[in-house]
Amino acid sequence: MESHKNILSDEFDPVSFDLASGDQVKVALGFFWTKVDEIDRMMGERPVQYLAMRFYSNEDTQPRRTQQFHELCHGKDFEQRQCSKIWKWLLDHAGSRERYDHESADDFISHFEGVVERIHAEDEDMIEHLERLPEFTLPEAFDRIDDSIFTDQTDPDPI
C-alpha cells in the first residue's frame, strides 16, 4: 500500500450532504484501525491499519449525533487507484440535486456501491487495454495474418 500521505491529501476531505429525508450523510476516506477484542489481544493479535471509506449518518439516532452505518474496504470493494474517480463522483453528487433522490442512507449506499462497481469495471477494461497496447505499437506482433491471401499476387500482364 502506498504511504498514507500520498493517498490522504486535501483532495479526500470528508464529504457531507443532506438526503431527501433531511438526514445527513458523511463519507470519509482514511486509514482506520481494526478492532481487536480483549481475548484476541491476549492471544497476541494487534490492531492494524487499513484503507476504507466509512459512511456516517444521523438517521435513526439522537439529534446532533451520527453513527457509522457502512464501510467499503480497499482491496475488497475498491482499489486505491480508483479513489480519485470515486471521490470526484461523490463531490459532484453531493453538490447536485440528485442527492435528494435518496430517501435513506441505505438507498444512497446502494446507489454509491453501483457507481463504485461501474468505476471498477471501467478501470478493469482500461487495464486489459493497456496490457494489449504493445501489440498495437508493434505492428509485426499484432498483424500475424499474411495479407497476401487477400490480394491478387499474380501479375496480370506477364512478359
Contacts in CASP RR format, 6 or more apart in sequence:
PFRMAT RR
TARGET T0000
AUTHOR 0000-0000-0000
METHOD contacts of the structure
MODEL  1
MESHKNILSDEFDPVSFDLASGDQVKVALGFFWTKVDEIDRMMGERPVQY
LAMRFYSNEDTQPRRTQQFHELCHGKDFEQRQCSKIWKWLLDHAGSRERY
DHESADDFISHFEGVVERIHAEDEDMIEHLERLPEFTLPEAFDRIDDSIF
TDQTDPDPI
1 51 0 8 1.000
1 74 0 8 1.000
1 80 0 8 1.000
2 80 0 8 1.000
4 31 0 8 1.000
4 49 0 8 1.000
7 29 0 8 1.000
7 30 0 8 1.000
7 51 0 8 1.000
7 80 0 8 1.000
7 83 0 8 1.000
8 29 0 8 1.000
8 30 0 8 1.000
8 31 0 8 1.000
11 84 0 8 1.000
11 87 0 8 1.000
12 29 0 8 1.000
12 30 0 8 1.000
12 83 0 8 1.000
12 87 0 8 1.000
14 26 0 8 1.000
14 27 0 8 1.000
14 28 0 8 1.000
14 29 0 8 1.000
15 26 0 8 1.000
15 27 0 8 1.000
15 87 0 8 1.000
15 90 0 8 1.000
15 91 0 8 1.000
15 94 0 8 1.000
16 24 0 8 1.000
16 25 0 8 1.000
16 26 0 8 1.000
16 27 0 8 1.000
16 94 0 8 1.000
17 24 0 8 1.000
17 25 0 8 1.000
17 93 0 8 1.000
17 94 0 8 1.000
17 95 0 8 1.000
17 99 0 8 1.000
18 24 0 8 1.000
18 25 0 8 1.000
18 99 0 8 1.000
18 100 0 8 1.000
19 25 0 8 1.000
19 99 0 8 1.000
19 100 0 8 1.000
19 102 0 8 1.000
19 103 0 8 1.000
19 104 0 8 1.000
19 105 0 8 1.000
19 107 0 8 1.000
19 108 0 8 1.000
20 99 0 8 1.000
20 100 0 8 1.000
20 101 0 8 1.000
20 102 0 8 1.000
20 103 0 8 1.000
21 59 0 8 1.000
21 103 0 8 1.000
21 104 0 8 1.000
23 57 0 8 1.000
23 58 0 8 1.000
23 59 0 8 1.000
23 104 0 8 1.000
23 105 0 8 1.000
24 57 0 8 1.000
24 58 0 8 1.000
24 66 0 8 1.000
25 55 0 8 1.000
25 56 0 8 1.000
25 57 0 8 1.000
25 105 0 8 1.000
25 108 0 8 1.000
26 55 0 8 1.000
26 56 0 8 1.000
26 57 0 8 1.000
26 66 0 8 1.000
27 53 0 8 1.000
27 54 0 8 1.000
27 55 0 8 1.000
27 56 0 8 1.000
27 90 0 8 1.000
28 53 0 8 1.000
28 54 0 8 1.000
28 56 0 8 1.000
29 51 0 8 1.000
29 52 0 8 1.000
29 53 0 8 1.000
29 83 0 8 1.000
29 87 0 8 1.000
30 51 0 8 1.000
30 52 0 8 1.000
30 53 0 8 1.000
30 54 0 8 1.000
31 49 0 8 1.000
31 50 0 8 1.000
31 51 0 8 1.000
31 52 0 8 1.000
32 49 0 8 1.000
32 50 0 8 1.000
32 52 0 8 1.000
32 54 0 8 1.000
33 47 0 8 1.000
33 48 0 8 1.000
33 49 0 8 1.000
34 47 0 8 1.000
34 48 0 8 1.000
34 49 0 8 1.000
34 50 0 8 1.000
35 47 0 8 1.000
36 45 0 8 1.000
36 46 0 8 1.000
36 47 0 8 1.000
50 73 0 8 1.000
50 74 0 8 1.000
51 73 0 8 1.000
51 74 0 8 1.000
51 80 0 8 1.000
52 71 0 8 1.000
52 72 0 8 1.000
52 73 0 8 1.000
52 74 0 8 1.000
53 71 0 8 1.000
53 72 0 8 1.000
53 77 0 8 1.000
53 78 0 8 1.000
53 86 0 8 1.000
54 68 0 8 1.000
54 70 0 8 1.000
54 71 0 8 1.000
55 68 0 8 1.000
55 69 0 8 1.000
55 70 0 8 1.000
55 71 0 8 1.000
55 105 0 8 1.000
55 109 0 8 1.000
55 112 0 8 1.000
56 66 0 8 1.000
56 67 0 8 1.000
56 68 0 8 1.000
56 69 0 8 1.000
57 66 0 8 1.000
57 67 0 8 1.000
57 69 0 8 1.000
57 105 0 8 1.000
58 64 0 8 1.000
58 65 0 8 1.000
58 66 0 8 1.000
58 67 0 8 1.000
59 69 0 8 1.000
59 104 0 8 1.000
59 105 0 8 1.000
61 67 0 8 1.000
69 105 0 8 1.000
69 106 0 8 1.000
69 109 0 8 1.000
70 105 0 8 1.000
70 109 0 8 1.000
72 78 0 8 1.000
72 113 0 8 1.000
72 116 0 8 1.000
74 80 0 8 1.000
77 113 0 8 1.000
77 116 0 8 1.000
78 86 0 8 1.000
78 116 0 8 1.000
78 119 0 8 1.000
78 120 0 8 1.000
79 120 0 8 1.000
79 123 0 8 1.000
81 123 0 8 1.000
82 116 0 8 1.000
82 119 0 8 1.000
82 120 0 8 1.000
82 123 0 8 1.000
85 119 0 8 1.000
85 123 0 8 1.000
86 115 0 8 1.000
86 116 0 8 1.000
86 119 0 8 1.000
89 115 0 8 1.000
89 119 0 8 1.000
90 112 0 8 1.000
93 99 0 8 1.000
99 108 0 8 1.000
101 111 0 8 1.000
102 108 0 8 1.000
102 111 0 8 1.000
134 141 0 8 1.000
135 141 0 8 1.000
135 142 0 8 1.000
136 142 0 8 1.000
END
